[in-house]
């Protein structure tokens, strides 16, 4: 009798193993997948039990940088790994004559668990995607966000499209992993993605949507099979063109250019107001106009005058509109990802170089400093070009070629005039080609020094000649001497308390180097301690300040649960990239410091001499992303371990026999879709929704500021939001008021909210949940006209002490009306720690709590 596909013929030992060991590793994996999903979706996201680092740099406009460390999630996988080792040890002990299955491969396990974590984080993010709560990169709000210092509000199409694309790609690889079980032996960890397909259906994350995305991924899997497997001779199946260097350069350049042009269009859409969007932008633009028109009295030589001279070239060629600067800089800034790709090719492999180029092309900070009017825009290009020519010089066979040395001198001089804070980093960079030149003869040294000097003169000469003609003096530092105000800004006295104490002692190198040394000699211990404390604050501000959310047009969201985890992984991979480069064999040990030394030198110099402003580190961001790319390549694209297991574990033989001798994807379609449909029916049976009709007419949410009403785009702990209603022609009924709200990641978890209707609390005080939620409560209006209020406050217990209502005259639709209001007070409002937390709650996010429109409903049976 021929055995059935569902009854595989196994050796006698395998039959015994299948009965005793088939379910244990698979069940262990299923438990770990579902358990880790519960940890992320419920314990961390819903309940707020996570390990966090909330850091606010000492910059007045900086938001909190929120980093969530997924300790609990990875602890689940460590427990799984330990349990799997125990099972393998037991198998080896009980089956002495049968070799044990291969141990789980750490690389494969880490990759599967990591992508599953991203999948869970994206599921939480779908709960936070609500119309008007998110961003869209090509549609911009009115200019009010500049005046109110609030982020731009866009449609949710961008985030929805991104998340659904991610899900389709994830499901594609999950189904492919399930289909591959019929083709080659597999390890248990390769079932992580297939098992995770059940998570949206078990935890109630839009099952109908995910079922449709799963079918779409299945269709792509069939197309892949039809094109790549059945027709390998087609152009798409030939992957050799994908490894072509010119193809990589085209993808990197076009993607970087497209994103920068989108950002330039955003800046130019606001006209002249965006000139001052970045620091000192107005001064640079006015100085550029002075250079372009020959009116040197309008040039501010106290700033980086070389940058203004650089901008004046665009103004003379294309016109005097600031839009010219946005577009021209965007085009030139799109060369930085290409340069990073070429630099990485010298130090690493082609895959790492491509990843680095894509990271720089899509980095929101690199995009920002490719278009705005700020000296960091030109400094980033000059510094990257300097690193490019130094790497080219180091890896060239001959040290006698004048062009690289000429370019090194020119771009090092330009970088110094654009950013004097890079002096120490530039000295480190110049030391590497000089080290190679020392080994040559004296004649060659003189020729090389002549090339370097001539390059410096080309960078410094035009500006010095112009200033000499204007003032009769040279400008050796690229700007005139700092005055006291600029010195205090550079020292950042107003933000860093240790800088202020050092300034009071007399230690401020920007004002007086001699007096600073005298202070250090008189009080060495105190000065050293304050200097180290100041350096720690400034270094952390430099490293941990990811940039303000106000210039993140392509960033999905900022103060969200998933974004805080991505921050952790970004810092993790960047730090790991330093160690990855250290063990690379492509370069000599000393040459490896060519990329790391300038970054460390800049951190050191800024920590001890300057303030840790974001624009000061803009030049090294592309280089640091190269380290990130090295770690990503090692973690996800390196295949040092075997990708094929010759003797599969017995527990996977059953899965392989299911799909054997079947058309690829057919069994996956039947089995997978049937199981998911069954799960969606069994686990998510919902009662039919009642039919509602509107009962009251409501206005949009408003803030009461003074005696006027302003649109309420957000609610924080300072200002409540109010919506005013008027009774319709419908009869009285059992009304229910409903609206959506989105709260993003706050500092701590002591936020509460209270909804009030006509000066009376509506329902109980509720703790502010994570993400987006729906408020719905029954109420009975007592007036023809009334209002509903949303109050956000902080408290240990959530108990309120309501004051007596007070009357206030407001202007509503041009008419003066008298309304009554409550002051929301908590019983523990005098707690100083709680008050400090209230300030943190206000300043922790620039999103606030977003409120959707109010819908007041009444059951049909109650309406006459």
C-alpha positions in Angstrom: 0.0 0.0 0.0 1.5 3.3 -1.1 1.9 5.7 1.9 0.1 8.9 1.8 1.8 12.3 1.8 0.4 13.0 5.3 1.7 9.7 6.5 5.4 9.8 5.7 7.5 6.6 5.6 10.2 6.9 8.1 12.8 4.6 9.3 11.9 2.7 12.5 14.1 5.0 14.6 12.6 8.0 13.0 9.0 6.8 13.7 10.0 6.5 17.4 11.6 9.9 17.3 8.6 11.5 15.6 6.2 10.2 18.3 8.4 11.3 21.2 10.1 14.4 19.9 8.0 15.7 17.1 6.0 18.2 19.1 8.5 19.3 21.7 10.8 21.7 19.8 8.0 23.0 17.7 5.7 23.6 20.6 8.6 25.2 22.4 9.1 27.6 19.4 5.4 28.3 19.3 5.3 29.1 23.0 8.3 31.4 22.6 6.8 33.2 19.6 3.4 33.8 21.2 5.0 34.5 24.6 7.3 37.1 23.3 4.4 38.6 21.3 2.4 38.9 24.5 5.3 40.5 26.2 5.7 43.2 23.5 2.0 43.8 22.7 0.5 43.6 26.2 3.1 43.8 28.9 5.3 46.5 27.3 3.0 48.4 24.9 -0.3 48.3 26.7 0.9 48.2 30.3 4.0 50.3 30.0 6.4 47.9 31.7 9.6 48.5 29.8 13.2 49.6 30.4 13.6 53.1 29.1 16.2 55.9 28.7 14.5 59.3 28.3 17.2 61.9 27.7 16.8 65.6 26.9 19.9 67.3 25.6 20.7 70.8 27.0 19.3 72.5 23.9 16.2 74.7 24.3 14.4 73.4 21.3 15.3 69.7 21.8 12.7 67.1 22.6 13.3 64.0 24.7 15.2 61.3 23.0 13.3 58.2 24.0 15.0 54.8 23.9 13.3 51.6 24.9 15.6 48.7 25.6 13.8 45.3 24.7 15.2 43.4 27.6 12.1 41.3 28.2 11.7 40.4 24.6 15.2 39.1 24.2 15.0 37.4 27.6 12.2 35.2 26.1 14.5 34.1 23.3 17.4 33.4 25.7 15.0 31.1 27.6 14.0 29.5 24.4 17.7 28.9 23.4 18.4 27.4 26.8 15.4 25.1 26.6 16.3 24.0 23.1 19.8 23.1 24.3 18.3 21.0 27.1 16.1 19.2 24.5 19.1 18.5 22.3 21.1 17.2 25.3 18.2 14.9 26.3 18.0 13.7 22.7 21.7 12.9 22.6 21.5 11.1 26.0 18.5 8.9 25.0 19.6 8.1 21.4 23.2 7.1 21.7 23.3 5.4 18.3 21.6 8.2 16.5 23.5 11.5 16.1 21.7 14.5 17.6 20.2 17.2 15.5 22.4 20.2 14.8 22.4 23.0 17.4 20.4 26.1 16.6 22.5 28.6 14.7 22.9 31.8 16.6 23.0 34.0 13.5 19.8 32.5 12.1 18.0 32.7 15.4 19.0 36.3 16.0 17.9 37.3 12.5 14.5 35.6 12.8 13.9 37.0 16.3 15.0 40.5 15.2 12.6 40.7 12.2 9.8 39.2 14.3 10.4 42.0 16.8 10.2 44.6 14.1 7.0 42.9 13.0 5.5 43.3 16.5 6.6 46.9 16.7 4.9 47.7 13.4 1.7 46.0 14.7 1.8 48.5 17.6 2.4 51.3 15.2 -0.8 50.5 13.2 -2.7 51.3 16.4 -1.2 54.8 16.2 -2.0 55.5 12.6 -5.2 57.6 12.5 -6.1 60.3 9.9 -4.6 63.7 10.9 -2.3 62.2 13.4 0.6 61.4 11.1 2.9 62.7 8.3 2.9 62.6 4.5 6.1 63.7 2.8 4.7 65.7 -0.1 1.8 67.5 1.5 2.6 70.3 3.9 0.5 72.2 6.4 0.1 76.0 6.6 2.8 78.1 8.0 1.3 78.0 11.5 3.5 75.1 12.6 6.5 77.5 12.3 4.8 80.1 14.4 3.6 77.6 17.1 6.7 75.4 16.9 4.6 72.3 16.3 5.1 69.5 13.9 3.4 69.3 10.5 0.1 67.4 10.3 -0.4 65.2 7.3 -2.6 62.4 6.0 -2.0 58.9 7.3 -1.5 57.6 3.8 2.3 57.6 4.0 2.5 55.6 7.2 -0.3 53.2 6.2 1.4 52.6 2.9 4.7 52.0 4.6 3.4 49.6 7.2 1.3 47.6 4.7 4.3 47.3 2.4 6.4 46.0 5.4 3.7 43.5 6.2 3.5 42.2 2.6 7.3 41.8 2.5 7.3 40.1 5.9 4.5 37.7 4.9 6.3 37.0 1.6 9.4 35.7 3.4 7.4 33.9 6.0 5.5 32.0 3.3 8.7 31.3 1.4 10.3 29.9 4.6 7.3 27.6 5.0 7.5 26.6 1.4 11.2 25.9 1.5 10.6 23.1 4.1 9.7 20.9 1.2 13.0 21.5 -0.6 15.8 21.4 2.0 16.3 20.4 5.6 15.7 23.2 8.0 16.5 24.2 11.6 13.7 24.9 14.1 14.5 28.7 14.2 13.5 28.9 10.6 9.9 28.4 11.7 9.8 31.8 13.6 8.4 33.8 10.7 5.8 31.2 9.7 4.5 30.7 13.3 4.3 34.5 13.7 1.6 34.7 11.0 -1.0 33.9 13.7 -0.1 36.9 15.9 -2.5 39.5 14.4 -5.4 37.0 14.5 -4.8 35.9 18.1 -4.2 39.4 19.5 -6.8 41.2 17.4 -4.7 43.5 15.2 -7.0 44.1 12.2 -7.4 40.4 11.1 -9.3 41.2 7.9 -6.5 43.6 6.8 -3.8 41.1 7.5 -5.6 38.3 5.8 -5.7 40.4 2.6 -2.1 41.3 2.9 -1.3 37.7 3.4 -3.1 36.8 0.2 -1.2 39.5 -1.6 2.1 38.1 -0.3 1.1 34.7 -1.5 0.4 36.1 -5.0 3.9 37.6 -5.0 5.3 34.3 -4.0 3.6 32.6 -7.0 5.0 35.3 -9.3 8.4 34.7 -7.9 8.1 31.0 -8.6 6.8 31.6 -12.1 9.5 34.1 -13.0 12.6 33.0 -11.1 12.2 29.3 -10.9 10.3 28.3 -14.0 11.9 30.9 -16.3 15.5 31.3 -15.1 16.6 32.6 -18.5 14.6 35.8 -18.1 16.3 39.2 -17.4 14.8 39.4 -13.9 16.2 36.0 -13.0 19.7 37.0 -13.9 21.0 38.7 -10.8 24.4 39.6 -12.1 23.3 43.1 -13.0 22.3 43.7 -9.4 25.9 43.4 -8.3 27.1 46.0 -10.9 28.7 48.9 -9.2 27.1 51.4 -11.7 23.7 50.0 -10.7 24.5 50.6 -7.0 25.6 54.1 -7.7 22.5 54.9 -9.7 20.2 53.6 -7.0 22.0 55.5 -4.3 22.2 58.7 -6.2 18.6 58.7 -7.5 17.1 57.8 -4.1 19.1 60.4 -2.3 18.3 63.0 -4.9 14.6 62.3 -4.8 14.3 62.6 -1.1 16.4 65.8 -1.0 14.3 67.3 -3.8 11.2 66.5 -1.8 12.6 68.3 1.2 13.7 71.2 -1.0 10.2 71.5 -2.3 8.9 71.5 1.2 11.3 74.4 2.2 10.6 76.4 -0.9 6.8 76.1 -0.5 7.0 78.5 2.4 9.0 81.1 0.6 11.3 83.5 2.5 10.2 82.4 5.9 12.3 79.2 5.6 15.5 81.2 5.3 15.7 81.2 9.1 14.6 77.6 9.5 18.1 76.5 10.5 20.4 78.3 12.8 21.8 81.6 11.5 20.1 81.1 8.2 19.1 84.7 7.8 22.6 86.0 8.4 24.1 83.6 5.9 21.5 84.6 3.3 22.0 88.3 3.7 25.8 87.8 3.6 25.4 85.8 0.4 23.4 88.6 -1.1 26.1 91.0 -0.1 28.8 88.9 -1.8 26.6 88.4 -4.9 25.9 92.1 -5.3 29.3 93.4 -4.3 28.0 95.1 -1.1 30.5 93.9 1.4 29.1 96.1 4.1 26.1 93.7 4.3 28.3 90.7 4.8 28.5 89.3 8.4 32.1 88.3 8.7 31.5 87.1 12.2 29.9 84.0 10.8 31.4 81.3 8.5 31.9 83.8 5.6 33.2 81.1 3.3 29.7 79.5 3.4 28.1 82.8 2.4 30.6 83.2 -0.4 29.7 79.6 -1.5 26.0 80.5 -1.5 26.6 83.7 -3.5 27.8 81.7 -6.4 24.4 80.1 -6.8 22.6 83.5 -6.4 24.7 85.0 -9.1 24.0 82.2 -11.5 20.4 81.3 -10.8 18.9 84.4 -9.2 18.5 85.9 -5.7 15.6 83.9 -4.5 16.2 81.7 -1.4 14.6 78.8 -3.3 17.7 78.7 -5.5 19.7 77.8 -2.4 17.4 75.0 -1.3 17.4 73.3 -4.8 21.1 73.8 -5.6 22.2 72.5 -2.2 19.9 69.5 -2.5 21.5 68.6 -5.8 25.0 68.9 -4.4 24.1 67.2 -1.2 22.9 64.1 -3.1 26.5 63.4 -3.9 27.3 62.6 -0.3 25.6 59.2 -0.3 27.6 58.4 -3.5 30.9 59.5 -1.8 30.1 57.3 1.2 29.6 54.4 -1.1 32.9 54.9 -2.8 34.7 55.4 0.6 33.2 52.2 1.9 34.4 50.3 -1.1 37.9 51.1 0.0 37.5 49.8 3.5 34.8 47.2 3.3 32.9 45.0 0.8 30.3 46.0 -1.8 27.3 45.0 0.3 28.4 47.1 3.2 29.1 50.0 0.9 25.6 49.8 -0.7 23.9 49.7 2.8 25.9 52.7 3.9 24.9 54.6 0.8 21.3 53.9 1.3 21.4 54.8 4.9 23.0 58.2 4.1 20.6 58.7 1.2 17.5 58.2 3.5 18.8 59.7 6.8 16.5 62.5 7.9 19.5 64.4 9.3 21.5 64.0 6.2 18.5 65.2 4.1 18.0 68.1 6.4 21.6 69.3 6.2 21.5 68.9 2.4 19.0 71.7 1.8 18.7 74.2 4.6 20.7 77.4 4.8 23.3 76.5 7.4 27.1 76.1 7.2 26.7 72.5 8.1 25.2 71.8 4.7 28.4 72.8 2.9 30.6 71.4 5.7 29.1 67.9 5.3 30.0 67.9 1.6 33.5 69.3 2.2 34.3 66.9 5.0 33.1 63.9 3.1 35.1 64.9 0.1 38.2 65.2 2.3 37.7 61.7 3.7 37.2 60.4 0.2 40.4 61.8 -1.2 42.4 60.7 1.9 41.1 57.2 1.5 41.9 57.3 -2.2 45.4 58.6 -1.4 46.1 55.9 1.2 45.0 53.1 -1.0 46.7 54.4 -4.1 50.0 52.7 -5.2 51.8 56.0 -5.8 52.2 58.9 -3.4 53.5 61.2 -6.0 50.1 62.0 -7.6 49.5 65.7 -7.0 45.7 65.7 -7.6 44.7 63.9 -4.4 47.1 66.0 -2.3 45.8 69.2 -3.9 42.2 68.1 -3.1 43.2 67.1 0.5 44.6 70.6 1.1 41.6 72.4 -0.5 38.9 70.5 1.3 40.7 70.5 4.6 41.1 74.2 4.4 37.4 74.6 3.3 36.3 72.4 6.2 38.2 74.4 8.7 36.8 77.7 7.4 33.3 76.2 7.5 33.6 74.7 10.9 36.4 75.6 13.3 35.2 73.0 15.7 36.6 70.4 13.4 40.2 71.5 13.9 41.2 68.5 16.0 39.5 66.1 13.7 41.1 67.7 10.6 44.5 67.4 12.3 43.9 63.7 12.8 42.9 63.2 9.2 45.8 65.1 7.8 48.2 63.0 9.9 47.4 59.9 7.9 48.6 61.1 4.5 51.5 62.9 6.1 52.6 59.7 7.8 52.8 58.1 4.4 54.8 61.0 2.9 57.4 60.8 5.7 58.5 57.5 4.3 59.4 59.1 0.9 62.5 61.2 -0.1 63.0 64.8 0.8 62.3 65.9 -2.8 59.0 64.1 -2.8 58.1 65.6 0.6 58.7 69.1 -0.7 56.5 68.5 -3.7 53.7 67.0 -1.6 53.8 69.8 0.9 53.7 72.3 -2.0 50.5 70.6 -3.3 48.9 70.6 0.1 49.8 74.3 0.7 48.5 75.3 -2.8 45.3 73.5 -2.0 45.0 75.4 1.3 45.6 78.7 -0.6 42.9 77.9 -3.1 40.4 77.4 -0.2 41.5 80.4 1.9 42.7 82.8 -0.8 39.5 84.2 -2.3 37.9 85.0 1.1 41.0 86.6 2.5 41.5 88.8 -0.6 37.9 90.0 -0.4 38.2 90.8 3.3 41.5 92.5 2.8 40.0 94.7 0.1 37.1 95.5 2.4 38.8 96.0 5.8 42.5 96.0 5.0 43.1 92.9 7.1 43.3 89.2 6.6 40.8 86.7 8.1 43.0 83.7 9.0 40.3 81.9 11.0 37.6 82.3 8.4 35.6 84.7 10.6 36.4 87.7 12.7 37.2 87.3 16.4 34.4 86.1 18.6 32.7 88.8 20.7 31.5 88.1 24.2 28.0 87.1 23.1 29.3 84.6 20.5 31.8 83.2 23.1 29.0 82.5 25.6 26.9 80.9 22.9 29.8 78.6 21.9 30.4 77.8 25.6 26.6 77.3 26.1 26.5 79.0 29.5 22.7 79.3 29.6 22.0 75.6 29.1 24.8 73.6 30.8 24.9 74.3 34.6 28.6 73.2 34.7 29.5 75.7 32.0 27.9 78.4 34.0 29.9 77.5 37.1 33.1 77.3 35.1 32.3 80.7 33.6 31.8 82.2 37.1 35.2 80.8 38.1 36.8 82.5 35.1 37.3 79.4 33.0 36.0 80.2 29.5 38.5 79.5 26.7 36.4 81.3 24.1 36.8 84.6 26.0 40.3 84.3 27.5 42.7 81.4 27.2 45.2 83.0 29.6 42.6 83.6 32.3 41.3 80.0 31.8 44.7 78.6 32.5 45.1 80.8 35.5 41.8 79.5 36.9 42.9 75.9 36.2 46.2 76.6 38.1 44.5 78.2 41.1 41.7 75.6 41.5 42.8 72.5 39.6 40.6 69.9 41.3 37.4 72.0 41.2 38.0 73.1 37.6 38.8 69.6 36.4 35.7 68.1 38.1 33.4 70.8 36.6 35.1 70.4 33.2 34.6 66.6 33.2 31.0 67.0 34.3 30.4 69.6 31.5 32.1 67.3 29.0 29.8 64.4 30.0 26.7 66.5 29.4 27.9 67.9 26.1 29.1 64.6 24.8 25.8 62.9 25.6 24.0 65.8 24.0 26.1 65.4 20.9 25.6 61.6 20.7 22.1 61.1 22.0 20.4 64.1 20.3 18.8 62.6 17.2 17.4 65.8 15.9 14.2 67.7 16.3 11.0 66.2 15.0 10.2 69.4 13.2 12.5 68.6 10.3 11.7 65.0 9.8 9.4 65.0 6.8 10.2 61.4 5.8 10.3 60.1 9.4 7.2 57.9 10.1 6.6 59.1 13.6 8.7 60.2 16.6 7.2 59.8 20.0 5.9 56.3 19.4 6.5 52.9 20.9 8.1 51.4 17.8 10.3 54.5 17.1 11.9 54.3 20.6 12.9 50.7 20.0 14.4 51.7 16.6 16.4 54.3 18.4 17.9 51.6 20.6 18.8 49.4 17.6 20.3 52.3 15.7 22.7 53.1 18.6 23.4 49.4 19.1 24.4 48.8 15.5 26.4 52.0 15.3 28.4 51.1 18.4 28.9 47.6 17.1 30.1 48.9 13.8 33.2 50.4 15.4 34.2 46.9 16.6 33.3 45.4 13.3 35.7 47.7 11.5 38.3 47.0 14.0 38.5 43.4 13.0 38.2 43.9 9.2 41.2 42.5 7.3 41.0 44.8 4.3 43.1 47.6 5.9 46.1 47.8 8.2 45.5 48.4 11.9 46.6 52.0 11.9 44.7 52.8 8.7 41.5 51.7 10.3 41.6 54.8 12.5 41.2 57.0 9.4 37.4 56.8 9.8 37.2 56.4 13.6 39.7 59.0 14.7 37.9 62.1 13.3 34.6 61.1 15.0 36.3 60.5 18.4 38.3 63.8 18.0 35.1 65.8 17.2 33.3 64.3 20.2 36.3 65.2 22.4 36.7 68.7 21.1 33.0 69.5 21.3 32.6 68.0 24.7 35.5 70.1 26.2 35.4 73.3 24.1 32.0 73.7 22.4 28.4 72.9 23.0 26.9 69.6 21.8 24.6 71.2 19.1 23.2 68.9 16.5 24.6 70.9 13.6 28.2 70.5 14.9 28.0 66.7 14.3 26.3 67.0 11.0 29.6 66.5 9.1 30.4 63.1 10.8 26.9 61.7 10.5 27.6 60.1 7.1 30.8 58.5 8.4 29.0 57.2 11.5 26.4 55.6 9.2 29.2 53.7 7.5 29.8 52.0 10.8 26.1 51.2 11.2 26.2 49.6 7.7 29.1 47.4 8.7 27.2 46.1 11.7 24.1 45.5 9.7 26.0 43.6 7.0 27.6 41.4 9.6 24.3 40.7 11.4 22.0 40.1 8.5 23.9 39.6 5.3 27.0 37.6 6.4 26.6 33.9 6.0 29.6 32.4 7.8 27.6 29.5 9.2 26.2 26.8 6.9 22.9 27.7 5.4 22.0 24.0 4.8 21.7 21.3 7.3 22.3 17.8 5.9 20.5 15.9 8.7 17.3 17.8 9.8 15.8 17.4 13.3 13.2 14.7 13.5 10.5 17.2 14.5 10.7 18.9 11.1 10.4 15.8 9.0 6.6 15.9 9.3 6.5 19.5 7.9 8.8 18.6 5.0 6.7 15.5 4.0 3.5 17.7 3.9 4.8 19.8 1.0 6.9 17.1 -0.8 5.9 16.4 -4.4 3.5 19.4 -4.4 3.7 22.5 -6.6 5.5 25.2 -4.7 3.1 27.4 -2.9 0.0 25.2 -3.4 0.2 23.4 -0.1 1.1 26.7 1.6 -2.0 28.3 0.1 -4.4 25.6 1.2 -3.0 25.0 4.6 -2.0 28.5 5.6 -5.1 30.3 4.4 -7.4 27.7 5.8 -5.8 27.9 9.2 -5.9 31.7 9.2 -9.5 31.9 8.2 -10.4 29.4 10.9 -8.5 31.4 13.5 -10.1 34.7 12.4 -13.6 33.1 12.7 -13.0 31.3 16.0 -10.9 33.9 17.9 -12.5 37.1 16.7 -16.2 36.7 16.6 -17.6 40.1 17.1 -21.2 41.0 17.9 -23.0 43.0 15.2 -22.5 46.7 15.7 -25.7 48.7 16.7 -27.1 51.2 14.3 -26.5 54.8 15.6 -27.6 58.1 14.3 -26.1 61.5 15.3 -28.0 63.3 18.0 -26.0 66.6 18.6 -24.0 68.9 16.4 -20.4 69.6 17.6 -17.7 72.1 16.8 -14.0 71.0 16.4 -11.9 71.0 19.5 -10.9 74.5 20.7 -8.5 75.9 23.3 -9.7 78.8 25.4 -6.8 81.3 25.4 -7.7 84.5 27.2 -11.2 85.4 25.9 -10.8 83.8 22.5 -10.9 80.4 21.0 -8.0 78.8 19.1 -7.9 75.4 17.3 -6.8 72.6 19.6 -4.2 70.7 17.7 -3.0 69.0 20.8 -3.7 68.7 24.5 -1.1 68.7 27.2 -1.0 69.2 31.0 -1.4 73.0 30.7 -4.3 73.6 28.5 -7.6 71.6 28.1 -9.5 71.2 24.9 -13.2 72.0 24.6 -15.8 71.2 22.0 -19.2 73.0 21.9 -22.5 71.3 21.0 -26.0 72.4 20.1 -29.0 70.3 20.3 -30.5 69.0 17.0 -34.2 68.5 16.1 -34.0 64.9 17.4 -35.8 64.0 20.6 -34.0 63.2 23.7 -32.5 59.7 23.9 -29.7 57.8 25.6 -26.8 59.5 24.0 -23.3 58.3 23.8 -20.3 60.6 23.1 -17.4 59.0 21.2 -14.1 60.3 19.8 -10.7 58.9 19.0 -7.5 60.1 20.7 -3.8 59.3 20.2 -1.2 59.6 22.9 2.4 59.0 22.2 5.3 57.9 24.4 5.5 60.0 27.5 8.2 60.3 30.1 6.9 58.0 32.8 3.4 56.7 33.2 1.6 59.0 35.6 -0.7 60.7 33.0 -4.4 60.6 33.5 -7.3 62.2 31.7 -10.9 63.3 32.6 -13.7 64.1 30.2 -16.4 66.5 31.4 -19.7 67.5 29.9 -21.4 70.7 31.0 -19.0 71.1 34.0 -19.7 67.5 35.2 -17.3 64.6 35.1 -18.3 62.1 32.4 -17.2 58.7 33.6 -14.3 58.0 35.8 -10.8 59.3 35.7 -8.8 57.1 33.3 -5.1 56.4 32.9 -3.8 57.6 29.6 -3.2 54.5 27.5 -0.5 54.0 24.9 -1.1 54.6 21.3 -4.5 55.4 19.9 -7.7 54.6 21.8 -11.4 55.3 21.6 -13.4 57.1 24.3 -17.1 56.3 24.4 -19.4 57.1 27.3 -23.2 57.5 27.8 -24.5 60.9 28.8 -27.7 63.0 28.9 -27.4 66.7 27.7 -29.1 69.1 30.0 -28.9 72.3 27.8 -29.7 73.4 24.4 -26.0 74.4 24.1 -23.2 73.0 26.0 -19.6 71.8 25.9 -17.4 68.8 26.5 -13.9 69.2 27.8 -10.8 66.9 27.7 -8.4 67.5 30.6 -5.0 65.9 30.9 -3.1 65.9 34.2 -0.6 64.1 36.3 -1.1 62.3 39.6 0.1 59.4 41.7 -3.4 58.0 42.3 -5.5 59.8 39.7 -7.8 61.4 42.3 -9.1 64.8 41.5 -10.0 67.8 43.7 -12.4 69.8 41.6 -12.7 73.5 42.4 -15.9 75.5 42.3 -16.8 76.4 38.7 -15.9 79.9 37.5 -17.5 82.0 34.8 -15.6 83.3 31.8 -16.6 85.4 28.8 -15.4 84.0 25.5 -15.8 85.1 21.9 -17.5 82.3 20.0 -18.3 82.9 16.3 -18.1 86.6 16.8 -20.5 86.6 19.8 -19.6 87.1 23.5 -20.9 84.1 25.5 -20.5 83.3 29.2 -19.3 79.8 30.0 -18.5 78.0 33.3 -15.2 76.1 33.7 -13.5 73.9 36.3 -9.9 74.1 37.5 -8.6 70.5 37.5 -6.6 70.0 40.7 -5.2 66.8 42.0 -5.0 65.9 45.7 -1.2 65.5 45.4 -0.6 68.7 43.4 1.8 70.1 45.9 4.3 67.3 45.5 7.5 68.9 44.0 8.5 65.7 42.3 5.1 65.5 40.7 5.3 69.1 39.5 8.7 68.4 37.9 7.1 65.4 36.2 4.3 67.6 35.0 6.8 69.8 33.3 8.5 66.8 31.8 5.2 65.6 30.5 4.6 68.9 28.8 8.1 69.0 27.3 8.5 65.3 26.6 6.8 65.4 23.2 5.8 67.9 20.6 2.8 65.7 19.6 0.7 65.9 22.8 -2.6 64.0 22.9 -4.3 64.3 19.5 -8.1 64.3 19.5 -10.3 63.2 16.7 -13.7 64.7 15.9 -16.6 64.1 18.4 -19.5 61.9 17.3 -22.5 61.9 19.6 -24.8 58.9 19.1 -28.2 57.8 20.3 -29.7 54.3 19.9 -32.3 54.2 17.2 -34.9 52.8 19.6 -34.6 56.0 21.7 -35.4 58.3 18.7 -38.9 59.2 17.8 
